[in-house]
Amino acid sequence: MARTRKMTVSTDRHGHTAGWAEVEDAPATPVAPDPGAAAFFDVDNTMMQGASIYWFARGLAARKYFTTGDLARFAWQQLRFRVLATEHAGDMSQAKEAALAFVEGWRVDDVERLAEEIFDELMAPRIWAGTRRLAQRHLDSGERVWLVSAAPVEIGRVIAARLGLTGAIGTVAEVVDGAYTGRLVGDLMHGPAKAEAVAQLAEVEGLDLSRCSAYSDSANDLPMLSTVGRAVAINPDGTLLRQARQQGWEVRDFRTGRRAFRIALPSTAAAGLLAGVVSAGLALNRRRHPH
């Protein structure tokens, strides 16, 4: 796959930072482009069954970067974070500090290569076919389609490229000399930060938000869903489902019975955040796997 990048980092007047990476070699749309409209898709449990960072961690465990026991322990820590420490400022601050520890010292090219391999092995089979069709409808209408994820924007770009989408909005990781420092630029792409990033992108790209659409499974994304003219709840959690019914938003659910239960742990464990799922395991194994 060609590693073409068109990376933008923007800070608004309130000091909020957003990053988006466009897939420069994305296939051309079959119709005339519609420059004023776009669609924004959350990734975890919206475009993909479970959480992208969980499957990324699974792929790293398979490559012996850390053990499956480490993975289970980190997943349990994330489950506790989701249930006991959801949106409190102190907990979000702690999550921010841990968010990119797992890639400290890694080269961007290596992370992208691993993301490509792991997407093909573990993520591609878990893409919701129904959500992918919805994204394709926007592309076929000449609209751009962006993923919006808490993952580093470079990993989001890899997923977008594999799906033939326009690009990805994601967390901005500091990079020096082609390697991650382990620090963030701005905030995690989570909750209100997603809405702010969508608004920034719309201003830069000349989008009319009233003509744009957003898709998510989580009530955490209510700010983003409320920013656009058309909101769609995909595989919604209980809070989002209630809100969608109150607002008259469209609801699509591609889950069935046991499948919904099976994906709950990895999705919940990731908590929509990049907050230490793999950091300790990689730190333990960094000497054995220099970058």
C-alpha beads as a LAMMPS data file, in Angstrom:
LAMMPS data file: protein, C-alpha beads

291 atoms
290 bonds

1 atom types
1 bond types

-500.0 500.0 xlo xhi
-500.0 500.0 ylo yhi
-500.0 500.0 zlo zhi

Masses

1 110.0

Atoms # bond

1 1 1 0.000 0.000 0.000
2 1 1 1.303 3.453 -0.848
3 1 1 2.157 5.439 2.275
4 1 1 0.981 8.806 1.045
5 1 1 0.113 11.322 3.737
6 1 1 -1.685 14.636 3.791
7 1 1 -1.552 15.503 7.465
8 1 1 -3.128 18.597 8.980
9 1 1 -2.966 19.757 12.585
10 1 1 -5.167 22.715 13.489
11 1 1 -5.771 24.666 16.691
12 1 1 -8.931 26.732 17.072
13 1 1 -9.379 30.008 18.928
14 1 1 -10.113 28.121 22.149
15 1 1 -6.830 26.221 21.955
16 1 1 -8.384 22.887 20.969
17 1 1 -6.173 20.808 18.695
18 1 1 -7.424 18.455 15.985
19 1 1 -5.585 16.307 13.510
20 1 1 -6.823 14.834 10.287
21 1 1 -5.055 12.750 7.675
22 1 1 -6.407 12.433 4.165
23 1 1 -5.920 9.328 2.053
24 1 1 -4.368 10.864 -1.036
25 1 1 -4.641 7.707 -3.154
26 1 1 -8.307 7.054 -2.345
27 1 1 -10.392 5.947 -5.343
28 1 1 -12.229 8.678 -7.224
29 1 1 -15.969 8.966 -6.665
30 1 1 -18.154 7.824 -9.603
31 1 1 -20.124 11.075 -9.609
32 1 1 -19.332 14.760 -9.406
33 1 1 -18.035 15.608 -5.925
34 1 1 -20.287 17.414 -3.486
35 1 1 -17.868 19.809 -1.736
36 1 1 -20.369 20.987 0.862
37 1 1 -21.360 17.657 2.410
38 1 1 -19.531 14.904 4.270
39 1 1 -20.167 11.986 6.616
40 1 1 -18.344 11.306 9.876
41 1 1 -18.191 7.773 11.286
42 1 1 -17.059 6.771 14.750
43 1 1 -14.943 3.601 14.549
44 1 1 -15.335 1.428 17.654
45 1 1 -18.557 -0.608 17.507
46 1 1 -19.874 1.724 14.813
47 1 1 -17.728 0.857 11.806
48 1 1 -16.073 -2.107 13.491
49 1 1 -17.150 -4.794 15.963
50 1 1 -15.326 -3.997 19.185
51 1 1 -12.499 -1.516 19.597
52 1 1 -9.750 -0.897 17.082
53 1 1 -7.113 -0.463 19.801
54 1 1 -8.114 -3.805 21.349
55 1 1 -7.616 -5.622 18.048
56 1 1 -4.358 -3.735 17.510
57 1 1 -3.236 -4.979 20.929
58 1 1 -4.320 -8.523 20.036
59 1 1 -2.206 -8.350 16.908
60 1 1 0.793 -7.138 18.871
61 1 1 0.325 -9.958 21.394
62 1 1 0.318 -12.465 18.524
63 1 1 3.662 -11.002 17.463
64 1 1 5.038 -11.577 20.996
65 1 1 5.287 -7.930 21.960
66 1 1 3.570 -8.929 25.191
67 1 1 1.559 -11.859 26.554
68 1 1 -2.134 -12.588 26.284
69 1 1 -2.179 -12.428 30.095
70 1 1 -0.944 -8.843 29.874
71 1 1 -3.681 -8.138 27.354
72 1 1 -6.391 -9.526 29.644
73 1 1 -5.092 -7.521 32.598
74 1 1 -4.982 -4.269 30.616
75 1 1 -8.455 -4.942 29.247
76 1 1 -9.749 -5.387 32.799
77 1 1 -8.112 -2.119 33.827
78 1 1 -9.905 -0.389 30.980
79 1 1 -13.212 -1.985 31.979
80 1 1 -12.773 -0.519 35.484
81 1 1 -11.890 2.834 33.948
82 1 1 -15.117 2.813 31.913
83 1 1 -17.394 1.722 34.755
84 1 1 -15.887 3.606 37.696
85 1 1 -14.151 6.620 36.237
86 1 1 -15.945 7.714 33.154
87 1 1 -15.905 11.428 32.532
88 1 1 -14.336 12.977 35.623
89 1 1 -11.640 15.503 34.817
90 1 1 -8.980 13.824 36.939
91 1 1 -9.565 10.448 35.314
92 1 1 -9.456 11.974 31.826
93 1 1 -6.206 13.682 32.741
94 1 1 -4.751 10.350 33.844
95 1 1 -5.960 8.715 30.648
96 1 1 -4.353 11.476 28.612
97 1 1 -1.029 10.956 30.342
98 1 1 -1.107 7.209 29.592
99 1 1 -2.675 7.436 26.157
100 1 1 0.402 7.187 23.979
101 1 1 2.919 5.618 26.328
102 1 1 2.762 2.405 24.329
103 1 1 4.235 3.992 21.196
104 1 1 6.991 6.002 22.830
105 1 1 10.137 5.563 20.752
106 1 1 8.329 3.761 17.936
107 1 1 8.776 5.006 14.403
108 1 1 5.627 6.165 12.651
109 1 1 6.353 3.924 9.658
110 1 1 6.580 0.858 11.913
111 1 1 3.259 1.629 13.603
112 1 1 1.568 2.142 10.232
113 1 1 3.029 -1.107 8.890
114 1 1 1.796 -3.031 11.927
115 1 1 -1.603 -1.338 11.677
116 1 1 -1.910 -2.424 8.042
117 1 1 -1.015 -6.033 8.863
118 1 1 -3.287 -6.212 11.897
119 1 1 -6.179 -4.567 10.071
120 1 1 -6.029 -7.253 7.382
121 1 1 -5.768 -10.062 9.943
122 1 1 -8.143 -9.027 12.724
123 1 1 -10.064 -5.855 11.918
124 1 1 -11.243 -6.411 8.344
125 1 1 -13.369 -9.468 9.271
126 1 1 -15.016 -7.359 11.984
127 1 1 -16.132 -4.436 9.866
128 1 1 -19.909 -4.105 10.068
129 1 1 -21.096 -4.732 6.500
130 1 1 -24.166 -2.592 7.112
131 1 1 -22.151 0.403 8.279
132 1 1 -19.702 -0.017 5.419
133 1 1 -22.631 0.120 2.982
134 1 1 -23.851 3.341 4.571
135 1 1 -20.406 4.881 4.099
136 1 1 -20.335 3.742 0.484
137 1 1 -23.658 5.459 -0.185
138 1 1 -22.114 8.750 0.835
139 1 1 -19.110 8.122 -1.397
140 1 1 -21.384 7.209 -4.298
141 1 1 -23.195 10.520 -3.766
142 1 1 -19.940 12.418 -4.150
143 1 1 -19.531 13.127 -0.449
144 1 1 -16.332 12.721 1.516
145 1 1 -16.337 10.187 4.355
146 1 1 -14.159 10.598 7.439
147 1 1 -13.501 8.260 10.345
148 1 1 -13.369 9.914 13.781
149 1 1 -11.382 7.922 16.324
150 1 1 -9.485 8.238 19.601
151 1 1 -6.636 6.294 17.981
152 1 1 -3.587 8.209 16.722
153 1 1 -4.549 9.884 13.481
154 1 1 -1.952 7.866 11.559
155 1 1 -3.624 4.588 12.579
156 1 1 -7.021 6.017 11.694
157 1 1 -5.660 6.933 8.273
158 1 1 -4.547 3.334 7.711
159 1 1 -8.045 2.056 8.529
160 1 1 -9.631 4.690 6.269
161 1 1 -7.284 3.775 3.434
162 1 1 -8.086 0.085 3.783
163 1 1 -11.815 0.917 3.603
164 1 1 -11.447 3.281 0.635
165 1 1 -12.622 6.313 2.609
166 1 1 -11.474 9.918 2.458
167 1 1 -9.453 10.075 5.637
168 1 1 -9.483 10.065 9.427
169 1 1 -9.706 12.472 12.316
170 1 1 -7.788 11.251 15.349
171 1 1 -5.653 11.942 18.378
172 1 1 -2.487 13.872 17.528
173 1 1 0.651 12.214 18.835
174 1 1 3.849 14.235 19.024
175 1 1 6.432 13.036 16.505
176 1 1 10.095 14.046 16.487
177 1 1 12.424 12.805 13.746
178 1 1 9.853 10.276 12.575
179 1 1 9.317 8.694 16.007
180 1 1 6.615 9.108 18.654
181 1 1 7.647 10.859 21.869
182 1 1 4.806 9.322 23.905
183 1 1 3.182 12.723 24.404
184 1 1 -0.026 14.145 22.988
185 1 1 -0.524 17.368 21.084
186 1 1 -3.794 18.678 22.496
187 1 1 -6.427 16.336 23.896
188 1 1 -7.661 12.813 23.275
189 1 1 -10.118 12.652 20.381
190 1 1 -12.983 11.766 22.672
191 1 1 -16.373 13.248 23.561
192 1 1 -16.603 17.009 22.903
193 1 1 -13.178 16.948 21.213
194 1 1 -14.742 15.050 18.307
195 1 1 -17.365 17.738 17.778
196 1 1 -14.700 20.437 17.906
197 1 1 -12.545 18.590 15.384
198 1 1 -15.469 18.089 12.995
199 1 1 -16.260 21.804 13.236
200 1 1 -12.632 22.717 12.544
201 1 1 -12.473 20.425 9.536
202 1 1 -15.745 21.825 8.215
203 1 1 -14.384 25.364 8.447
204 1 1 -11.152 24.468 6.656
205 1 1 -12.828 22.353 3.956
206 1 1 -15.856 24.597 3.412
207 1 1 -18.417 22.046 4.585
208 1 1 -21.982 22.974 5.467
209 1 1 -22.528 21.078 8.730
210 1 1 -26.298 21.237 8.261
211 1 1 -25.789 19.024 5.187
212 1 1 -23.386 16.630 6.914
213 1 1 -24.098 13.322 8.667
214 1 1 -22.570 11.635 11.711
215 1 1 -22.768 8.033 12.907
216 1 1 -21.934 6.601 16.327
217 1 1 -22.822 3.884 18.838
218 1 1 -22.040 5.849 21.994
219 1 1 -23.630 8.589 24.062
220 1 1 -20.094 9.953 24.460
221 1 1 -20.467 11.150 20.863
222 1 1 -23.659 13.138 21.428
223 1 1 -21.726 16.412 20.910
224 1 1 -20.582 15.246 17.466
225 1 1 -24.001 13.888 16.542
226 1 1 -25.606 17.178 17.557
227 1 1 -23.161 19.191 15.444
228 1 1 -24.419 17.930 12.081
229 1 1 -27.729 18.087 10.272
230 1 1 -28.296 14.325 10.231
231 1 1 -27.412 12.045 13.136
232 1 1 -27.637 8.254 13.001
233 1 1 -27.272 5.901 15.965
234 1 1 -25.487 2.686 14.978
235 1 1 -25.589 -0.256 17.423
236 1 1 -26.449 2.293 20.122
237 1 1 -25.859 2.015 23.841
238 1 1 -28.881 2.555 26.062
239 1 1 -28.339 6.257 26.649
240 1 1 -27.816 7.014 22.976
241 1 1 -30.847 4.935 22.012
242 1 1 -33.062 6.941 24.364
243 1 1 -31.645 10.212 23.069
244 1 1 -32.065 9.121 19.448
245 1 1 -35.720 8.292 20.044
246 1 1 -36.305 11.644 21.729
247 1 1 -34.613 13.525 18.886
248 1 1 -36.181 11.444 16.120
249 1 1 -32.786 10.303 14.860
250 1 1 -32.452 7.253 12.650
251 1 1 -31.335 4.072 14.438
252 1 1 -29.554 1.145 12.803
253 1 1 -28.570 -1.974 14.745
254 1 1 -26.482 -4.627 13.022
255 1 1 -25.945 -6.726 16.158
256 1 1 -27.685 -9.982 16.968
257 1 1 -28.009 -11.677 20.361
258 1 1 -24.800 -13.359 21.437
259 1 1 -22.693 -11.410 18.965
260 1 1 -23.604 -8.185 20.781
261 1 1 -22.527 -9.745 24.089
262 1 1 -19.254 -11.096 22.686
263 1 1 -18.082 -7.737 21.409
264 1 1 -19.054 -5.870 24.565
265 1 1 -15.850 -6.577 26.483
266 1 1 -13.301 -5.393 23.911
267 1 1 -15.409 -2.376 23.060
268 1 1 -15.960 -1.418 26.684
269 1 1 -12.386 -2.215 27.649
270 1 1 -11.049 0.283 25.155
271 1 1 -13.476 2.902 26.527
272 1 1 -13.168 4.841 23.320
273 1 1 -9.743 5.909 24.533
274 1 1 -6.125 5.086 23.895
275 1 1 -5.326 4.824 27.577
276 1 1 -2.769 2.202 28.452
277 1 1 -4.255 -0.996 27.025
278 1 1 -0.844 -2.045 25.812
279 1 1 1.585 0.393 27.403
280 1 1 2.963 -1.770 30.191
281 1 1 3.284 -4.859 28.009
282 1 1 5.256 -3.013 25.382
283 1 1 7.439 -1.375 28.002
284 1 1 8.289 -4.807 29.422
285 1 1 9.226 -6.113 25.991
286 1 1 10.916 -3.052 24.495
287 1 1 14.382 -4.408 25.234
288 1 1 13.563 -7.574 23.326
289 1 1 11.997 -5.648 20.432
290 1 1 14.098 -2.527 19.766
291 1 1 12.750 -0.025 17.217

Bonds

1 1 1 2
2 1 2 3
3 1 3 4
4 1 4 5
5 1 5 6
6 1 6 7
7 1 7 8
8 1 8 9
9 1 9 10
10 1 10 11
11 1 11 12
12 1 12 13
13 1 13 14
14 1 14 15
15 1 15 16
16 1 16 17
17 1 17 18
18 1 18 19
19 1 19 20
20 1 20 21
21 1 21 22
22 1 22 23
23 1 23 24
24 1 24 25
25 1 25 26
26 1 26 27
27 1 27 28
28 1 28 29
29 1 29 30
30 1 30 31
31 1 31 32
32 1 32 33
33 1 33 34
34 1 34 35
35 1 35 36
36 1 36 37
37 1 37 38
38 1 38 39
39 1 39 40
40 1 40 41
41 1 41 42
42 1 42 43
43 1 43 44
44 1 44 45
45 1 45 46
46 1 46 47
47 1 47 48
48 1 48 49
49 1 49 50
50 1 50 51
51 1 51 52
52 1 52 53
53 1 53 54
54 1 54 55
55 1 55 56
56 1 56 57
57 1 57 58
58 1 58 59
59 1 59 60
60 1 60 61
61 1 61 62
62 1 62 63
63 1 63 64
64 1 64 65
65 1 65 66
66 1 66 67
67 1 67 68
68 1 68 69
69 1 69 70
70 1 70 71
71 1 71 72
72 1 72 73
73 1 73 74
74 1 74 75
75 1 75 76
76 1 76 77
77 1 77 78
78 1 78 79
79 1 79 80
80 1 80 81
81 1 81 82
82 1 82 83
83 1 83 84
84 1 84 85
85 1 85 86
86 1 86 87
87 1 87 88
88 1 88 89
89 1 89 90
90 1 90 91
91 1 91 92
92 1 92 93
93 1 93 94
94 1 94 95
95 1 95 96
96 1 96 97
97 1 97 98
98 1 98 99
99 1 99 100
100 1 100 101
101 1 101 102
102 1 102 103
103 1 103 104
104 1 104 105
105 1 105 106
106 1 106 107
107 1 107 108
108 1 108 109
109 1 109 110
110 1 110 111
111 1 111 112
112 1 112 113
113 1 113 114
114 1 114 115
115 1 115 116
116 1 116 117
117 1 117 118
118 1 118 119
119 1 119 120
120 1 120 121
121 1 121 122
122 1 122 123
123 1 123 124
124 1 124 125
125 1 125 126
126 1 126 127
127 1 127 128
128 1 128 129
129 1 129 130
130 1 130 131
131 1 131 132
132 1 132 133
133 1 133 134
134 1 134 135
135 1 135 136
136 1 136 137
137 1 137 138
138 1 138 139
139 1 139 140
140 1 140 141
141 1 141 142
142 1 142 143
143 1 143 144
144 1 144 145
145 1 145 146
146 1 146 147
147 1 147 148
148 1 148 149
149 1 149 150
150 1 150 151
151 1 151 152
152 1 152 153
153 1 153 154
154 1 154 155
155 1 155 156
156 1 156 157
157 1 157 158
158 1 158 159
159 1 159 160
160 1 160 161
161 1 161 162
162 1 162 163
163 1 163 164
164 1 164 165
165 1 165 166
166 1 166 167
167 1 167 168
168 1 168 169
169 1 169 170
170 1 170 171
171 1 171 172
172 1 172 173
173 1 173 174
174 1 174 175
175 1 175 176
176 1 176 177
177 1 177 178
178 1 178 179
179 1 179 180
180 1 180 181
181 1 181 182
182 1 182 183
183 1 183 184
184 1 184 185
185 1 185 186
186 1 186 187
187 1 187 188
188 1 188 189
189 1 189 190
190 1 190 191
191 1 191 192
192 1 192 193
193 1 193 194
194 1 194 195
195 1 195 196
196 1 196 197
197 1 197 198
198 1 198 199
199 1 199 200
200 1 200 201
201 1 201 202
202 1 202 203
203 1 203 204
204 1 204 205
205 1 205 206
206 1 206 207
207 1 207 208
208 1 208 209
209 1 209 210
210 1 210 211
211 1 211 212
212 1 212 213
213 1 213 214
214 1 214 215
215 1 215 216
216 1 216 217
217 1 217 218
218 1 218 219
219 1 219 220
220 1 220 221
221 1 221 222
222 1 222 223
223 1 223 224
224 1 224 225
225 1 225 226
226 1 226 227
227 1 227 228
228 1 228 229
229 1 229 230
230 1 230 231
231 1 231 232
232 1 232 233
233 1 233 234
234 1 234 235
235 1 235 236
236 1 236 237
237 1 237 238
238 1 238 239
239 1 239 240
240 1 240 241
241 1 241 242
242 1 242 243
243 1 243 244
244 1 244 245
245 1 245 246
246 1 246 247
247 1 247 248
248 1 248 249
249 1 249 250
250 1 250 251
251 1 251 252
252 1 252 253
253 1 253 254
254 1 254 255
255 1 255 256
256 1 256 257
257 1 257 258
258 1 258 259
259 1 259 260
260 1 260 261
261 1 261 262
262 1 262 263
263 1 263 264
264 1 264 265
265 1 265 266
266 1 266 267
267 1 267 268
268 1 268 269
269 1 269 270
270 1 270 271
271 1 271 272
272 1 272 273
273 1 273 274
274 1 274 275
275 1 275 276
276 1 276 277
277 1 277 278
278 1 278 279
279 1 279 280
280 1 280 281
281 1 281 282
282 1 282 283
283 1 283 284
284 1 284 285
285 1 285 286
286 1 286 287
287 1 287 288
288 1 288 289
289 1 289 290
290 1 290 291
